[in-house]
Amino acid sequence: MSDHALKIDFDSNVTVSDILEQRELDVTSLKQDDIDAPVRAHVDEAEEIDERSGELAQIEDFIKMNGVTRPTEEDFQPKSQRWSRNVKTKAQKLAENPNYMERRGRKRTTYTKDVTFICLGNGTFKRAGRGRAKLGETRESFTLFHSNVEKASEGTWTREDLHAMAKVS
């Protein structure tokens, strides 16, 4: 590769094509992957035909040995349930379990949630807001069952009530 000492004054009206000696860009060196790579020899058509005839002969031998079956009407029918995994329809699931509900998304991995409450002084607790505690405010964290979190957010609760909410209600 050769180094070029090309200086361009951007304030002048001279274009790049004016600077270059050749008016057309030579891209022949870009088309080759490697200059020293051997050029692929032309494949003889007779060799290709011989290879294909060999493949066809192997196919014919296989057919002679194993035979050929014509597709029947059954081959064009949709596959039965036994071809797929044991999939039940929504109606079948409802018939087995009347409380069945379709659920979306990932299954829940934890059923409890840590919730912070403010101690009000008389042994009752109120759900704490977001952020840091105010001056003189004591906070305590309780583990609640996920379905009881919304219920615990309203009103005030005693310590016993909050411990009872840790279980399914």
C-alpha positions as CSV (number, residue, x, y, z in Angstrom):
1,M,0.0,0.0,0.0
2,S,1.4,3.4,-0.9
3,D,1.1,6.5,1.2
4,H,-0.4,9.6,-0.3
5,A,0.6,13.2,0.6
6,L,-2.7,14.9,-0.3
7,K,-3.4,18.3,1.1
8,I,-6.9,19.8,0.6
9,D,-7.8,23.4,1.1
10,F,-11.5,23.3,2.1
11,D,-12.0,27.0,1.4
12,S,-11.3,26.6,-2.3
13,N,-13.8,25.5,-4.9
14,V,-11.7,22.6,-6.1
15,T,-13.5,19.2,-6.1
16,V,-12.0,15.8,-5.4
17,S,-12.3,14.8,-9.0
18,D,-10.2,17.9,-10.0
19,I,-7.5,16.8,-7.6
20,L,-7.3,13.2,-8.7
21,E,-5.4,12.4,-11.8
22,Q,-7.9,9.9,-13.1
23,R,-11.5,10.9,-13.7
24,E,-12.8,7.4,-12.9
25,L,-12.3,5.4,-9.7
26,D,-10.5,2.0,-10.3
27,V,-12.4,-0.6,-8.2
28,T,-10.8,-3.8,-9.6
29,S,-8.6,-4.2,-6.5
30,L,-11.8,-4.0,-4.4
31,K,-13.5,-6.9,-6.2
32,Q,-10.9,-9.5,-5.3
33,D,-10.9,-11.0,-1.8
34,D,-7.2,-11.6,-1.8
35,I,-4.7,-10.6,-4.5
36,D,-2.7,-13.8,-4.1
37,A,-5.8,-16.1,-3.9
38,P,-5.9,-18.7,-6.7
39,V,-8.6,-18.1,-9.3
40,R,-11.3,-20.8,-9.3
41,A,-11.0,-23.1,-12.2
42,H,-13.9,-23.4,-14.5
43,V,-15.9,-26.6,-13.8
44,D,-16.3,-28.9,-16.8
45,E,-19.9,-29.4,-17.7
46,A,-19.3,-33.0,-18.5
47,E,-18.1,-33.6,-14.9
48,E,-21.3,-31.9,-13.6
49,I,-23.5,-34.1,-15.8
50,D,-21.6,-37.3,-14.6
51,E,-22.1,-36.3,-10.9
52,R,-25.8,-35.7,-11.5
53,S,-26.3,-38.9,-13.4
54,G,-24.6,-40.7,-10.5
55,E,-27.0,-39.2,-8.0
56,L,-30.0,-40.2,-10.2
57,A,-28.7,-43.7,-10.4
58,Q,-28.5,-43.9,-6.6
59,I,-32.1,-42.6,-6.3
60,E,-33.3,-45.3,-8.8
61,D,-31.4,-48.0,-6.8
62,F,-33.1,-46.9,-3.6
63,I,-36.5,-46.9,-5.2
64,K,-35.9,-50.4,-6.6
65,M,-34.9,-51.7,-3.2
66,N,-37.5,-49.9,-1.0
67,G,-40.3,-49.3,-3.4
68,V,-42.5,-46.2,-3.8
69,T,-45.9,-45.6,-2.3
70,R,-48.4,-43.3,-3.9
71,P,-49.8,-40.7,-1.6
72,T,-53.3,-41.6,-0.3
73,E,-56.2,-39.4,0.7
74,E,-55.2,-40.0,4.3
75,D,-51.8,-38.4,3.7
76,F,-53.5,-35.1,2.9
77,Q,-55.8,-35.0,5.9
78,P,-54.8,-32.8,8.9
79,K,-52.8,-34.5,11.6
80,S,-54.8,-36.0,14.5
81,Q,-54.5,-35.0,18.2
82,R,-52.1,-37.8,18.9
83,W,-49.5,-36.2,16.7
84,S,-49.4,-33.1,18.9
85,R,-48.7,-32.9,22.6
86,N,-51.6,-33.6,24.9
87,V,-53.3,-30.2,24.3
88,K,-56.8,-29.6,25.8
89,T,-59.2,-27.0,24.6
90,K,-60.6,-24.3,26.8
91,A,-64.0,-26.1,26.9
92,Q,-62.3,-29.3,28.1
93,K,-60.4,-27.5,30.8
94,L,-63.6,-25.7,32.0
95,A,-65.5,-29.1,32.1
96,E,-62.7,-30.5,34.4
97,N,-62.4,-27.4,36.6
98,P,-65.3,-24.9,36.7
99,N,-63.0,-22.3,38.3
100,Y,-60.5,-22.4,35.4
101,M,-59.2,-19.0,34.3
102,E,-57.0,-18.2,31.3
103,R,-53.8,-16.5,32.5
104,R,-51.3,-14.6,30.5
105,G,-47.6,-14.1,31.1
106,R,-45.1,-15.8,33.4
107,K,-46.3,-17.8,36.4
108,R,-45.7,-16.1,39.8
109,T,-42.5,-17.2,41.5
110,T,-43.1,-15.5,44.9
111,Y,-46.4,-15.1,46.6
112,T,-45.3,-12.7,49.3
113,K,-44.4,-9.0,49.2
114,D,-42.5,-6.9,51.8
115,V,-44.6,-3.8,52.6
116,T,-43.5,-1.0,54.9
117,F,-45.8,0.6,57.4
118,I,-45.6,3.6,59.7
119,C,-46.1,3.0,63.4
120,L,-48.7,5.4,64.7
121,G,-47.9,5.1,68.4
122,N,-51.1,3.4,69.8
123,G,-50.1,0.0,68.4
124,T,-51.6,0.6,65.0
125,F,-49.9,0.8,61.6
126,K,-50.6,2.8,58.4
127,R,-49.1,2.0,55.0
128,A,-46.0,4.1,54.4
129,G,-45.6,6.3,51.4
130,R,-42.7,6.3,49.0
131,G,-39.4,7.9,49.8
132,R,-37.6,8.4,53.1
133,A,-39.2,8.6,56.5
134,K,-40.1,11.9,58.1
135,L,-38.3,13.1,61.2
136,G,-39.5,11.1,64.2
137,E,-41.4,8.6,62.1
138,T,-40.7,4.9,62.7
139,R,-41.2,2.4,59.9
140,E,-41.6,-1.3,60.1
141,S,-41.7,-3.8,57.3
142,F,-44.1,-6.7,57.2
143,T,-44.3,-9.7,54.7
144,L,-47.8,-9.9,53.2
145,F,-49.5,-12.4,50.9
146,H,-49.7,-10.7,47.4
147,S,-53.5,-10.6,47.3
148,N,-53.6,-8.8,50.7
149,V,-51.3,-5.9,49.7
150,E,-54.1,-3.7,48.3
151,K,-56.3,-4.4,51.3
152,A,-53.5,-3.5,53.7
153,S,-52.9,-0.2,51.9
154,E,-56.3,1.2,53.1
155,G,-56.9,2.2,56.7
156,T,-54.9,1.3,59.9
157,W,-54.1,-2.2,61.1
158,T,-52.8,-3.8,64.3
159,R,-49.6,-5.9,64.3
160,E,-51.8,-9.1,64.7
161,D,-53.9,-8.1,61.6
162,L,-50.7,-7.6,59.5
163,H,-49.2,-10.9,60.6
164,A,-52.5,-12.6,59.7
165,M,-52.3,-11.1,56.2
166,A,-49.1,-13.0,55.6
167,K,-51.2,-16.0,54.9
168,V,-53.8,-16.6,52.2
169,S,-57.2,-15.1,53.2
